Amino acid sequence: MYKKLFLTLISIVLFVNVRADEGMWIPALLMNNERQMQEMGMRITADDIYSVNHGSMKDAVVMFGGGCTGEIVSDKGLLFTNHHCGYGWIQRHSTVEHDYLTDGFWAMSMEEELPCPGLTVTMLKNMEDVTDRILDGITDETSDNKRDSIINENIKKLIKEIQPTTKYELSVESFYIGNQYFLMYNEVFKDVRMVGAPPSNIGKFGGDTDNWVWPRHTGDFSVFRIYVAPDGTPAEYNADNVPYSPDYHFSISIKGVEEGDFTFVFGYPARTNEYLPAVAVNQEANVVYPITVDLRGQILDTYNKFQEKDAKVRIQYAGKHAQLANGWKKWMGVTEGIENFNGIAKKRAFDKAFIEWCKAQRNRAKYIDLLNDFDVVYHDYEKYRIAQTYLSEAGFSIELLNFASSFKELAEVTKDTDTQVLDGIVEELRQEAKTFFKDYYMPIDKEVAVKMLTAYRNAQPEDFRPSVLNEIDTKYKGDVNAFVDYLFDKSIFCSEEKVNKLLDDFKPSMAKKIAKDPALLAYNNMIDFYLDNVRPMVRSSLMRINNLRRIYMEGQMKMIPEVFPERTLYPDANFTLRVTYGKVGGFTPKDAVKYRYYTTLDGIIQKENPDIYDYVVTDRLKELYENKDYGRYADKDGSMHVAFIAGNHTTGGNSGSPILNADGHLIGLNFDRTWEGTMSDLVYDPSICKNISVDVRYVLFIIDKYAGCSRLIDEMTIVE
């Protein structure tokens, strides 16, 4: 029986067994991978990468803004991340008069570096396995609700005990879907300033057209700096703050990369779900993602139409467009990749093998019904998941409704509300209104509202619609346009003048008027419907799913080492610091198509099209190209390399991550994955799952030769 089982598992080894280029490894445990990494070519040690006893590479890697990664590249706190990671801040600092999105921005002195209020970077200082402490008091008989309660209490108790002994911010993070827990010690820096950014024609070259696609020619980088108080401690922005002096900063290699070179990526990957059963993958890829892609596609069409007509609108909606488009294109790639590479079939094969393993010994009986239980709960969950998706992607994509929701608290004040409290609410809303209207264009929002409400109303059965959608039939005879006209004509929240007047003249007696505003009423109707009819079922389903996944993960942690003892399981990404490694190399995504591992400036010139915004090439870049004025950043073949691909297992959150060579020197900035391999969050296939990085030589070339900001180069440690 066991022999038969072993052969079954071997038949799907390409799915279950970890290769050199798969895995998101916990840096504190990297000694388990050190030998393999060195056999692949690494010339440093795990201790060089992660140490709590001396400055190491972990001290130069930060979570940038809560959603990306950055790396410190000088002893004065200079920080690299992606252009698309810094995009929101570049946009915030941009005006029609100072259009940094179009023209770029370069601080020629530290005095010119721009504060970014609210932007933080976070650095991991230490992590400790606290699994036993967190799971204390839990048995196999503990109910799901009781388990969560015990874990939460144990976390609170642990942090309360440890916090007085450290200056760092503490958090407890779950790994292996609740089977392991680590206590994280983080240092959070709150004064981060914008130093430089190339124009979007460089930093976003190819735009949405090339997003997630190889070959890429995008100079996807921006430059920031960390500032601290004069005593070296993290502090809010102050003119007296000084550049941060890190315990470690990356040296930068301009030697270039070759096919087969060892590389590793250090960063904060967001979320992966590598250990899901087939039924879950199928629901995501074939039910949820198609809905999201359709809705976002309609919104993006509207954005594009208006942005092409007006430069101000283009700037206003640049960040919104980029954020929306990123997921839209990715999810298309995930669905296609899973289909083309039989991802669901491979998952089903593994599920079947797992059941066979369970049957091999009686002591595995607790796992034997898991797959049947998954089938039942996901079937029940599907309609609520769809309802949730339509609410978030359609209902709450209407900016007017979201902005109106900000006034809920003001709509509930009474004559007895404390004056100080009321003044605080009003002032906060005043600032929020200023931010909202800076980047708001009502014609876009109105057209989006018509499209989204139409899609929401048509797709969902009557009992899964908020009543405001059904009122379109009863009060407006099915005319969505008429309802939207009423909404925007009668609401004060689409007029900056009316909102400012309301806030200037506000008295508690006006609260009822706010509460009756049609936009706030529509929002409240949607959210109340969700809270009453959808969220309870979503929560119930997810609680059951998460418990099943935890047990399934527990089973896999036992099953795979028994059959493949050479394999070390890695936990799913969860926005904690990870290391992944692989080799530089091209790939063949389909028959007769073969990609080399790098692109050059030649490709930018070849793509140039002045009539397409994504492919406009600046005169300065063309001049440098024509003169072959690349300085010391040219490749040995004389060309200017722009980007390269390698087999590092990355995901969202890894944007901006340093990609390092065998000596631990910076050679590029990770910024994307190949479209064919975006399925890697769910199903990993090493033949097509490649990460894309901008070559650091192109980054330095743009800073030095294009922008003339050599003062930044002078700060860096360059390895030639």
N, C-alpha and C positions, 0 to 999 in steps of 0.2 A: 504493500500500500504506500509506504513512504517513498519507495523508489519511483513509483508511478507519479506521485505527487511532485517529487523533485524534478522529474522530466517535464511535467506540466509547467512548472515554474521556469525551468530553463528555456522552454519554448517562448516565454514572454520576457526573457532577460533584458531585451532591448528597452523594455518599459520600466521594469522595477529596479534594475541595478544602476547604481550611481557610477557615472564616468568621471573622468578628470574635470570635465567642464560642466558638471552639474553640482549644485549645492550652494546653500547660503549659510556659511559656517559661523558659529559663535566665536568671536575673537579670543575670549578668555580660555577656550578649549582648543585653540588652534594647534597646540602641540600634538594632538591626535592626527593632524593632517600634515605635519611638518615634513615627515619622510617622503610622502607622495609629492608634495610641492617641490622639494629639493631634487627628487628624481626627475621631475618635469623640467628642471632648470633653475629653480630659485636659488640664489646665492646668499641669502640672509636667513635668519632664524625666526621662529615664532615669537621669541622674546623681543626681537627687534620690532615686530609688528604690534604686539600687545604686551605691556608690562605695567605694573603698578609700583614698581620699585625704582624706575627711572623713566626719563622722557622717552616715549616711543611713538610710533606712527599714529596710534589712536589719539594722541594729543594734538594731532594736526588735522583731524577729520571732525566735522561738525554737521549737525542737522541744521539746515538753513531754512529759517522761517517756518518750520513745522511740516514741510512737505518735500524738501529737496536735501541734497548733500552739498557741502562745500569743503575746501581744503586750504590750509594755511600755507603760504608759499614764501613767507619772509619772516625775519625776526621782529618785524614791526606789525604783525597781525594782518598782513595783506591776505586777502581771501579770494580764491577763484570759485565760481559756480557757473551754471549754465546761463545763457542769455534768457532762456524761457523761464528760469527760476527767478531771475531778477526782474523779469518783464513788468510785473505789477508795479515795482518801485520806479522803474524807468518811466512807465506810463504816468504814475502819480506826479513825478517831477516835470512831466512834459506839458507844454502849452503850445498854442499855435505859434507864439513868438519864439519859444524855446522847445522845438520839437526834437527831443532826444531820441524818440523812437525812429525818426527818419534820419536824423543827422548824427546820432551817436552823442556820447558825452565822455569827456576826459578831463579829470581834475589835474591841472598842471602843478598843483601844490597841495599839501595837506589841508591848507586853509580853504581850498575850493571843494573839498570832499563834502558831499551832501548828507545831512542827517536823514534817517529813515525811522521816524517815530513808530513804535509798535513792532518793528522788525527785531527778532531775536535769533541768536545761534546757540545751539546746545551741544556741549561736549561731554562724552562719557568719560568719567575718571576711574570708575571701578564697577565691578559687578560680582555678586556673590550668589551661589546656589542656596536658596532658602526653601526648597521644596518641602522638607520635613516640617518646618515651622508653619508653612501656609496650609498644608494638608493635615495638620494635627487635628484629631477628633473626627476624621472622615473614614468611613468604612464602605464596603460594597453595598451595604444596606441603607446608607444615607440617601434620602430623597434628593431630587434635583434642587428644590427650593432650599432645603436645609443645607445642602452642600455649598451653594452660593453664599448663603448667610454666614456659614462658618469661615469660608475663605475670606470674605470681606472683613469680618471681624479680626481674623488673624493678620490680615494685611494692615489694618488700622493699628493694631496692637504693636506690630513690628516697627512700623514707621514712627510711632509715638515713642518707642523705646530707643531707636537709633538716632532720630533727628537731632536731639540735643548734643550728640557727640560729633557731629560733622557740620561743615559749612555748606555742603552740597545739597541740592534738591534731590529728594528720594522718590522712587516709584518702584512698584513691584510689577513685573511683566510675566505673562503666561507664555510658556513654550510647549510645543508638542500638544497643543489643544488641551491645555489644563493638566498635563501630566508632569510638568516641571515648571518651577518658578525661580526667577532671579530678582534680587534686589539691585536696583540700578542707582549709582551715585552720579548725578549730572551737574555740570556747571553751566549756568545760563547767562549769556552776555546780552545786554539790553541796549547798548550803544553801538549800532552798526551803520556805517556810512557808505554811500555809493561813491565809488572811485572812478570807474570807467565802464563804458559799454559801447560796442561797435554799433553802427547804424543797423537797422533791421534788415537792410539789403545784404548784410553780412551775417549778423547774428541769427537771422531768421530766413536766410536765403533758401528758397524752395517752398517756404511757407507750408500751408496745408497740403499743397500738391505733393510735396516730397515727404511730408511727415510720415514716420514709420516705414520709410522705403529706402532700400539700398539700390544704387549708390547715392550717397549724400554728399553735399558740398556746403554744409552749414558751419559757419564759425560760431557755434553755440556756446558763448562764454560771456560773462560779465565779471566785474571786479569790485569788491567791497573791502572794507577794513573794519576790524574790531577795535573799539576803544574801551578803556577802563578808567576807573578813578586813579588819581596819582599814586595811591598805595598799591595799585595792581589788581584791585578787586572789581568784579562786575558792578556796573552802575548805570542808572538811567542817563540819557544824554545830558551832558554839561559841557560848556565851552572849555572848561579846564581839564576835561578828560584827556588822556594820552593814549597813543597806540599801544595795543596789547603786545606783551613780550611772551611768546608761547614757550612751552617746554620742548617743543619740537616743531620744525617746519620742513616741508618737502624740498629736497634738491630737485632740480628740473633738468632732465636729460634732453639734449638736442642731437643725440646720436641717431635717432630714428628707430623704426621698428621693421622687422623682417618676418616673412612667413615662418611660422613655427616658433616664434619667440614666446617665452613664458610671460604671462601677465597676471596681475590680480587686481581686483576692484575692492575698495574699502568704502563702505557707505551705509546708508539707512534705507534699505528696501522697505516698501510700504506693506503690501499684503499679497500673499500667495496662498493658494489652496491646492497643494500638490497631492494631498492624501484623501481627496473626496471620492465617494463612490460614483459609479457611472450615472446613476439617476440624477445626482446633483449637477454633474457636469452637463448633462443633456438639458436640464432645465435652464441653466445659465446660457448655454450656447445657442439653444434652439427656441427658447421662449422669451427670456428677459432681454438679452442683447438685441435681437431684431426689433423689439418695441422701442428700445432706447435709441438705436441707430436711426429708425424712421423719424421719431420726434425731433431729435437733435438735428437731423438733416434738414427738416423743414425750417427750424429756427435759423440755422446757418445760412440757408438760402435768403432769408429775410435780411440778416445782417449784411451779407455780401451785396445785396441790391442797393441798400442805403449807403454802405461804406464806400462803394465805388463812386458815388455821386458827390460826396462831401468830405473834405479833409478833416474838418472838426469831428464829424461823426466817426470817421475812420479811427481817430485817436481815442475818442470816447469809448468805443466798443472793441478796441484792440485786445485788451486783456480778457474781456468776456468771451470774445470770439475764440481766442487761443485756448482758453480753458475748456470751452464747450467742444471745440473741434478735436482736441487731443483724445478724449475718451471716445468720441464718435468714430474716428478712424480706427482706433485701437480695437474696439469691439467688433468691427467688421473683420479685421484681421484675425482675431481670436476665433470667430465662428468659421471662417474659411480654413484656417490652419487645422482646427480640430477635425473638420470634414475631410480635408485633403490627406491628412496623415493618420486617419482612422483612430483619433484620440478616444472616442467613446467606446469603440470596439476593444481597444487596449485596456481601458478601464474595466469593461465587463469581463475580459479575460482575467484580469487581476482579481476582481471580486469573486469570480468562480474559483480561482486557485486558493483564495483565502478560505472559502467555505470548505474546500477539500482539506486544507490544513487543519481546520477546526474539527473535522470529522475523524482525523487521524488519532486523536487522543481525547479521552473523556473529560479531562480537566480543562478543555477549551470550550466547554458547552456554553459559557456565558456569551461567547461571540457568535454562536452558530445562527441565531435568528436576526443578527444585525442588518443584513442586507434586505430581508423581508420588511423589517421595521422601517428602514430608510424608504423603501418603495411606498409604504402606506403614508408616512408623514409628508413626503414630498408631493404626493398626489393631493393631499388635503391643503398643503401650503400654497400650491401653484396659483389659485385664483386670488388669494390675498397678496401674494407677491406681485401679481400683475396689477392689482388695484393700487398697491403701494407705488409701483413704477409709474403709473399714469398720473398719480397725484404729484409726485416729486418732479417728474420730467415734463409734464404738461401743465398741471395746475399751478405749480410753484415756479414755473419759468416765466410767469407774467410778473414783471418787475413792479408794477403798480400795486399788486396784491401784497407782495413781500414788504414793500415800503410801508404800506398802510398798516401792516401787522405791528410795525414798530410803535404805533400809537395806541396799542391795546391798553397799556398801563395808564396813559393819560385819559383814555375813555372811561376808566374806572375810578377816577378820583372823585372825592366828594368835598363838601364845604368843611368837613372835619379833617381833611388831609393836612398834615403838617406843612407849613409854608416853606420851610427849608427843603423838605422832601420834594414838594411840588416844583420849586425853583430848580432843583437838581435834575428832575425829569425833563423839564422844559429845555434846560441848557443842553442836556445830552441829545435830545431830539433836534435841537437847532444845529448841532455839529453833524448829526447823522443826515439831516436834510441837505446841508451844504455838500457833503460827500456824494449823496445820491444824485442830486441834480447836476453836479459837475459832469457826470458820465451818463446822463439820461437823455434819450431822444424819443419823445412820445410816439411819433409815427411808427418807429420800429416796434415798440412795445404793443401798440394797438394791433398791428398786423400779426405779431406773434400770438396775441390773445385770441384772435379769430381762428388761427390755425390750430392752436393747442386745445381750445375749448371744443372745436369741431371734432378733433381726433378723439379727445377724452369722451365726449358724448356718444360718438358713433361706436367706439370700441367696447365700452363697458355696458353690461346689462343694467337695467333700471335700478335694481336693488343694490348695485355697486357704484351708483353715482351719487355724489352730493346733491341735495335737493335743488341747489342753485342751477345745476345743469338741466334738471327736469323742468325748471321754470322757464327755460328757453322755449320749451314746447308749449307750456300752458299760457305764458304771458306774452311771448314773442312769436308764437306760431312757427317755431323751429328756426327762426331767423337769428343766427348767431351774430351776424353783423349788427343787427338792431340792438341786441343785448350789449354788445361791446361798445357801441356808440353811447348808449345810456350810461354804461359804467364809467367811461372816460369823460363824458360831458358833465355828469353830476358829482363825481368825486373831486374833492379838493386836493387829493394827493398827487395828481399829475401836474399841478401848477406850483412852481416855486414861490410865486408871489402870494398865492392863497395860503400856503403852508406857513410862510414867514409871518404873514399877518395874523394867522391863528395863534402862533406861538408868541408874537409880540403882545397880543391883546388877551391872552388866555385867562379865563376865570373858571373855577370849578363848575359853574352853571353851564359851561359850554361842553362839558364832557358827554352829555347825551347826544349832542349834535355829531360829535366825532363817532360815537358808537353806532349811529345810524348812517354813516357814510357808506355808499354802496360797495366801495372797494374793500373796506374793512368787514362789512357784512359778508361779502363773497369769500374773503379769506377765512373768516370765522366759521362759515358754513362748511368749507372744505376741510379745515383742520378738525372741527368737531365731528364731522362724519368719520374722518380717519381715526380719531381717538376713540370714538364709540363703537365703530363697526369693523375696523381693519386692524389697528394696532394690537388689540388684545389677542386676536388670532395669530398675528405675525409673531408676537412675543411668545405665545404658547408654542407655536410651531418651532421657533428658533431655540427655545429652551430644550425642547425634545431633540431637535437636530443636533445642537451643541453637545448634549449628553451622549447621543449616539456616536457622534464624531470622536468624542474623547475616548469612548470605549473602543471604537474602531481603531483609533490611533494607538491605543494601548496594545491592542491585538497585533497590529502591524509591527510595533516595536519588539514584540516577541517573535513573530513569524519570520520576518526578513533576516535577522541575525542567525536564526537556526538554519536557514537554507543558504544564505549568503553571509557567512561569518566575516568576510573581508569588508563588508559594507558598514559604514558609519552613517546612521541616519541623521539628516539635518532637519531642524524645525522650519516650519513655514515662516516667511517674513512677517514681521509685526512692528515695523518702524523702530527696530533696535539695530545697533551697529553689527554689521556682518562683513565677512570676507568671502569672496568668491574668486575662483581662479580658472584659467584656461590658456589656450594658445592662440596667437594671431593666425588668421587664415580665412580664405574665401569660402564660398559654398555654392552648391548647385540646387536651387529651389525647385526646379522642374526640368523636364526633358529638354536638352539642347541649350540650357541656360546655365552659364557658369560665371560667377562674379569673382574678380580678384579682391584682395583684402584692403586696398587703399584707393583713394581718389586724389585728384590734384586740382590745382587752380585752372588747368586746361579745361576741365569739365565745367567750371563756372562760366568761363568765356564761351564755351560751346552752348551752354544753356541760355545765354543772355537773350532776352526778349523785352525791349523797352515797353511793349504793349501789355505785358503781364507783370503785375506788381511783384509777384514772387520771384521773378527772374530779371529784375533790374540790377545792373552792375554799375557801381559808382565809377566816375571818371578817374579818381585817384587809384582805385584798385586796378583798373585797366592800364593806367600809366605804369604802375609797378610791374604788371605782367609783361607789358610790351618791352620794357627795359630789362626784364628778368632781374629786377632789383630786389632780391630776396635776402641779401645779407648773409649772415651765418646760419640762417634758418632753412636754407635749401637742403633737399635730400642730396645724397652723394651722386645721384643721376642728374642733378641740376634742376629738377622740378620742385615746385612748392606743393608738398603734400597737405591735404586738407583734413581728411578723416580716414579712419580705418576700423575694421571689424575684428572681433575676437570671440572666443567661445567662453565668455564669462556669463554666468547665470544671474541676470539682473531683472529688475522690474521698476515700476513707479517708485519714487523716493530715491532711487539710485541716480536720478538726474543730477549732474554736477559732481558725481563721485570721482575721485582720483583713480585713474588707471595707471598702474605702476609696473615697472619692468623687474627683471630678476634681481636687481640690486636695490629695489625699493625706491627708485627715482621716478618722478612724475613724467609720464610720456603722453598723457592725454586726459581729457575730461569726458566721462561717459555722458551721453545725452539721449540715447534712444535704443530701440531694438529693431531688428528687421521685421517687417510686417508679417512675413510668413511664419515668424517665430513668436508672435505676441501671445500665442496660446500657452507659453511657458509658465504662466501663472497657474494653470490648471493641469497641463500635460506637457512634459518636457521631452523634446526630441533634439539631440545634439547636432543632427545634420543640418538643421535650419534655425535653431535658436541661437542667434548671435547678438552681441551687444555692439553698438555703434559709438565711437568716440571721436571727438575733434582732436586732431594731432596737436600736441602742445606747441610744436614749432610754428604752426599756423597762428595759434593764439599769440605767441611772442612776436611774430612777424606783423600782425595787425597792430599790436600795442606799440611796437618800436618803429617800423617802417611806414605803416599807414597813418597812425595817429601821432607819431612823434613824441610819445609819452615815455621817453627813455628813463625818466626818473624811477619808474616802476621796475624796469629791467634791472637797474642798478641795485635795487633792494634784494633781488633774488639770487639764489645760489645756482648757477648754471654749470652743468656738467657737459663738456664738449668731447 
